[in-house]
Amino acid sequence: MRFLSIVRIDENSGLQPSPKLMADMGTLMEELTREGKLINTAGLTPTAEGTRIRLSGGKLSVVDGPFTEAKEVIGGYALLETASREEALEITKRFLRVHGDEWNVECEVRQLMTHGETCG
């Protein structure tokens, strides 16, 4: 089963990852990759460097960032392969715990649909 763990952050918090956080995150990612549970992961550039393209009523609109109305934004993701939803949740909890007390980070975990599946 594959799950996407979507990392939500407040990009205006001013917090930058410490060398310890980066090292601890690297250790966790190496372990999960070795175990075959972490397929891919990446952080995203700030919304100031992003563009939103919207389709509404058959018309496209394009807006460049930053998106000031956004309180929290997607800061990154991890693509996980696990035996169960519970295992994906436990891995995501480990990821969050690495951040310690000073960070306010939230992850949304959602299963990827396989070919031919439909929502609902």
NUMIMI-599962 format. One record per residue (C-alpha): residue number from 1; x, y, z. Coordinates in Angstrom, 3 decimals, always signed. Layout:
N
ATOM:NUM:X:Y:Z
...
***
This chain:
120
ATOM:1:+0.000:+0.000:+0.000
ATOM:2:+1.297:+3.448:-0.860
ATOM:3:+0.599:+6.575:+1.124
ATOM:4:+1.451:+10.227:+0.625
ATOM:5:+2.376:+12.070:+3.787
ATOM:6:+1.828:+15.744:+2.974
ATOM:7:+3.789:+18.112:+5.219
ATOM:8:+2.007:+21.350:+6.108
ATOM:9:+3.971:+24.245:+7.560
ATOM:10:+3.640:+27.926:+8.420
ATOM:11:+6.224:+29.285:+6.013
ATOM:12:+6.150:+32.652:+7.793
ATOM:13:+7.325:+31.226:+11.126
ATOM:14:+10.929:+32.179:+10.400
ATOM:15:+12.179:+28.814:+11.660
ATOM:16:+15.041:+27.225:+9.754
ATOM:17:+16.055:+23.576:+10.181
ATOM:18:+19.023:+23.245:+12.545
ATOM:19:+22.029:+21.081:+11.646
ATOM:20:+20.832:+18.583:+14.310
ATOM:21:+17.348:+18.408:+12.772
ATOM:22:+18.831:+17.860:+9.316
ATOM:23:+21.132:+15.110:+10.639
ATOM:24:+18.316:+13.390:+12.566
ATOM:25:+16.030:+13.620:+9.522
ATOM:26:+18.784:+12.173:+7.330
ATOM:27:+19.220:+9.236:+9.702
ATOM:28:+15.475:+8.541:+9.705
ATOM:29:+15.220:+8.802:+5.920
ATOM:30:+18.208:+6.469:+5.419
ATOM:31:+16.639:+3.889:+7.735
ATOM:32:+13.221:+4.047:+6.067
ATOM:33:+14.759:+3.933:+2.577
ATOM:34:+16.871:+0.897:+3.512
ATOM:35:+13.724:-0.836:+4.825
ATOM:36:+11.882:-0.059:+1.563
ATOM:37:+9.265:+2.073:+3.341
ATOM:38:+10.338:+5.493:+2.025
ATOM:39:+9.989:+5.679:-1.752
ATOM:40:+10.641:+9.388:-2.241
ATOM:41:+10.654:+12.630:-0.289
ATOM:42:+11.266:+16.299:-0.987
ATOM:43:+10.741:+19.761:+0.367
ATOM:44:+9.119:+22.473:-1.710
ATOM:45:+10.302:+25.993:-2.455
ATOM:46:+8.411:+28.876:-0.780
ATOM:47:+5.065:+29.997:-2.208
ATOM:48:+6.771:+33.203:-3.379
ATOM:49:+8.318:+31.029:-6.089
ATOM:50:+5.077:+29.221:-6.959
ATOM:51:+2.258:+29.757:-9.423
ATOM:52:-1.386:+28.737:-9.099
ATOM:53:-3.362:+27.831:-12.178
ATOM:54:-7.111:+27.551:-11.670
ATOM:55:-9.903:+26.311:-13.907
ATOM:56:-13.257:+27.850:-13.016
ATOM:57:-16.286:+27.970:-15.258
ATOM:58:-14.199:+26.768:-18.166
ATOM:59:-11.721:+29.658:-17.851
ATOM:60:-8.093:+29.421:-16.751
ATOM:61:-6.464:+31.979:-14.485
ATOM:62:-2.818:+32.185:-13.462
ATOM:63:-1.591:+33.815:-10.232
ATOM:64:+2.033:+34.048:-9.137
ATOM:65:+2.992:+33.699:-5.463
ATOM:66:+3.409:+34.539:-2.731
ATOM:67:-0.035:+33.523:-1.582
ATOM:68:-0.507:+35.728:+1.459
ATOM:69:-3.950:+34.340:+2.321
ATOM:70:-2.471:+30.910:+3.040
ATOM:71:-1.937:+30.307:+6.766
ATOM:72:-0.317:+26.930:+6.202
ATOM:73:+1.176:+25.602:+3.016
ATOM:74:+2.514:+22.319:+1.715
ATOM:75:+6.190:+22.357:+2.600
ATOM:76:+7.067:+18.884:+1.363
ATOM:77:+5.990:+15.287:+1.100
ATOM:78:+7.029:+11.706:+1.704
ATOM:79:+5.854:+8.830:-0.458
ATOM:80:+5.608:+5.742:+1.740
ATOM:81:+5.087:+2.057:+0.991
ATOM:82:+3.746:+0.166:+3.985
ATOM:83:+1.772:-2.934:+4.844
ATOM:84:-1.038:-0.905:+6.425
ATOM:85:-2.454:+2.550:+7.062
ATOM:86:-1.421:+2.212:+10.711
ATOM:87:+2.212:+1.697:+9.711
ATOM:88:+2.107:+4.807:+7.480
ATOM:89:+0.713:+6.784:+10.432
ATOM:90:+3.462:+5.508:+12.754
ATOM:91:+6.176:+6.499:+10.270
ATOM:92:+4.628:+9.958:+9.958
ATOM:93:+4.568:+10.306:+13.748
ATOM:94:+8.291:+9.453:+13.835
ATOM:95:+8.916:+12.157:+11.223
ATOM:96:+7.031:+14.718:+13.312
ATOM:97:+8.783:+13.740:+16.571
ATOM:98:+12.202:+14.425:+14.978
ATOM:99:+11.229:+18.121:+14.831
ATOM:100:+11.147:+18.513:+18.611
ATOM:101:+9.233:+21.139:+20.594
ATOM:102:+9.926:+24.327:+18.664
ATOM:103:+8.243:+23.358:+15.398
ATOM:104:+4.539:+23.387:+14.564
ATOM:105:+4.243:+20.895:+11.716
ATOM:106:+1.242:+18.930:+10.514
ATOM:107:+1.081:+16.000:+8.120
ATOM:108:-1.895:+14.755:+6.180
ATOM:109:-1.622:+11.053:+5.302
ATOM:110:-3.618:+9.779:+2.337
ATOM:111:-3.534:+6.488:+0.494
ATOM:112:-2.770:+6.530:-3.226
ATOM:113:-5.387:+4.890:-5.393
ATOM:114:-4.230:+2.114:-7.667
ATOM:115:-5.105:+2.012:-11.357
ATOM:116:-8.807:+1.486:-11.824
ATOM:117:-9.864:+2.526:-8.311
ATOM:118:-12.395:+5.283:-7.824
ATOM:119:-13.035:+7.626:-4.908
ATOM:120:-15.704:+6.925:-2.346
***
